[in-house]
Amino acid sequence: MRKGERTRVKIEDVAFGGDGVARVDDFVLFVPGCVDADEVDVEVVDIKKNYGKGRVIDVVNPSPFRALPPCPYYGLCGGCSMQHISYPHQLELKKRQIEEALKRIAGIDSVPVGPVIPSPEPWGWRGKAEFHVAGKEGKQRKAGMMATKSHQIVEIERCMIMEESINCKLKNFRAALRDNSLGFLGERQIVWADQPGEPPVALFTGKGKPPDIPRVVSEKRMTVPGGGFFQANIFLAERLVEQVIAKASLSGGETVVDLYGGSGLFSIFLGSRAGFLFSVESNAEASRCARMNLDRCGFTGAVCYNGDVGDILKDKFVVPKRNVDVAVLDPPREGCNPGVIEALASCEPERVVYVSCNPATQARDIKILVHNGYLLESIQPFDMFPQTAHIEAAALLTNNRGT
């Protein structure tokens, strides 16, 4: 194929990331904005060694899985990539993508992946937003989301996947930018959703460290850093915690290590079920909040380590041969450093609960654990990110060395 060439293709699948997949004489062509069973006319816009990229010129015969995107910014804003796909089919695609990642990367053919738990609300689910700000002081300043595959900003009035209090704050923030009443000169603005029963979360537009933010999950009140991470979906955080608790299967006397423990979301629920609890987190602010949250819940005996996860595992557990019965991991999108997985395997926990928002890196790390004597028992996906290409999954692996 040649760049600029036009052709008609049948979309066979949707790849992780949201692009449709077609084949022309065994040459793979990725086409954004498509869904399997679409027949489309495309123009080839880029050619690589093993694949090409195309753009849709016309949808000749639409797939039965195609939906009408309700957002006026869809296709311009880079925040969503699946609004053109019916929500039930989004769930089927995401389950399939997890299965394919495990087969292709981890070499696991019999994949125990459960049906994706849907978001109770496929819109208005996001509890935290990070808007980009550009332009000079006064009326030229604008706030919005990054355009698709671009550094340009799409100025938006309302984002349909955001909880509505975020949209109200965005409206006020944009107005204040225009009249320069804030004196805000930053390039990004974090906005948190309000929560029922809690005071409204004010916008922080000053310099320095933003104030801590309250979050509530299953009636437990948590403190998280204003600039830090928290589970995005306000409707599914509780279900994710329940799944981690179930997979950890604690009886009351186990030593539990919560790796990449963040502000302690899993730790505060595991603390009452464990004999000894250790939280390990590289971010100092998140680790500080984890200590506060555990103390608030009465788990003053829990230990919070702050530093490189791999180094702490080696220094505090592998070298002194400290017992670990259950490990919970919730690493960032890039997954674990290989040294973390190797160190964890050296601790020989009976169960490993691995939470991830990236099927590829999760499959890569699961492969290492399987190589070190672990058996993948099950994976439970959660659609924490409706309308986007992202998917969360909680995997359970058990120590299979003695069998």
Residue, then its C-alpha position, 0 to 999 in steps of 0.5 A: m500500500r502507498k500513502g495517499e491511497r484510497t481503498r474500501v475495507k471491512i473492519e475485523d476487530v478493535a485494537f487496544g487503544g480503540d482503533g479499528v483493524a482491517r487487512v488489505d492483502d494481509f497488510v494490517l491497517f489501523v483506522p480510528g473511529c471504526v468498530d468491527a463489522d464496519e465497511v468503510d472507505v479509507e485513505v492511507v495516511d501513514i505506512k510503517k514496516n508492518y502496518g499502516k494507518g488510515r482515516v475514514i472517508d465514508v462509512v459505507n455499511p455501518s456495523p450493528f455495534r455502531a452508536l451515534p456519539p453524543c458529545p459535540y467534541y468527539g473526534l476533536c478531543g483526545g479524551c474518549s475514543m469509543q463513543h461511536i461504539s454501543y456500550p454493551h459492545q465496548l464491554e465485550l471488546k475490552k474483555r477480548q483485549i484482555e484475553e488477547a494480551l494474556k495469550r500474546i504476551a503471557g502465553i496463557d491460552s486458557v484465560p480465566v477472564g470474567p465478564v466486564i463489570p460495567s459502570p452503573e453510569p456510562w456518563g458522568w463517572r469521572g471524579k477528577a479532571e486535569f484540564h490543560v490551559a494555554g494562551k496569554e493573560g486575558k481573553q486569549r487564555k483557554a482551558g480544555m482537553m488535548a486534541t487527538k494526537s496533538h498538543q493543541i487544546v480543545e476548549i470545552e464547555r462541558c465534558m460528558i464523562m465528568e461528574e457534573s460538579i466538575n463541569c460547573k467548576l470548569k465553567n467558573f474557571r474558564a470565566a475567571l481566566r477570561d477576565n483574569s480575576l485569578g491571576f492563574l498562569g499555570e499550564r494545568q488545572i486539576v478539578w475534583a468532584d464534590q461528594p455527598g455529605e462533604p464540603p465542596v472541593a474548592l479550586f486550587t489555583g495558587k502556587g505550591k502544594p494543593p491541599d488534601i482532598p476528602r474521598v469516601v468509599s464504602e462509608k470510609r472517609m479518606t484523605v488524598p493529595g490534591g495533586g495525586f491519584f485516586q480511582a477515577n470512576i466514582f461508581l466503581a471504586e467500591r466494587l473494585v475494593e470488594q474484589v480485592i478483598a475477595k481475592a486476598s481471601l484473608s482469615g485474620g492472621e496473614t502478613v499483607v504487603d500493599l505495593y504501590g499502595g497510594s493513599g491506602l484505598f486497599s489498605i484501610f479495608l485489608g487492615s481489619r482482616a490481616g494480622f500484619l499490614f505493610s503499605v509501600e508507596s514511592n510518592a511521599e504525599a500519598s504515603r503521608c496520606a496512607r498513614m493518616n488514613l490507616d491511623r483514622c481507621g485504627f490501624t496504628g500498627a500498620v507500617c507505611y514505607n515510602g520509597d522505591v518499591g523494588d528497593i523496599l521489597k528487597d531491603k525490608f522483606v527479601v534480605p531479612k526473609r520476612n514472611v509475606d502471605v498476600a501481596v496486593l499490587d496496583p502499579p501505574r500504567e507502565g506496570c512494575n519494574p522487573g526487579v519488583i516482580e522478581a523480588l516479590a516472587s522471592c518473598e513467595p506469597e501464597r496469593v498475589v492480587y494484581v490490579s492494573c489499568n493496562p492489559a499489556t503491562q499486566a500480562r507482561d508482569i503476569k508472565i514473569l510471575v508464572h515463570n516464577g511458579y505462580l498460577l493465574e487463577s482468575i481476572q475480573p475486569f471493571d469498566m472504570f473508564p467508559q467511552t475510552a479505550h482503557i480498562e481496569a482488571a484485578a487478577l489473582l495468582t496463587n503460589n504453585r511451587g509446591t504442586 
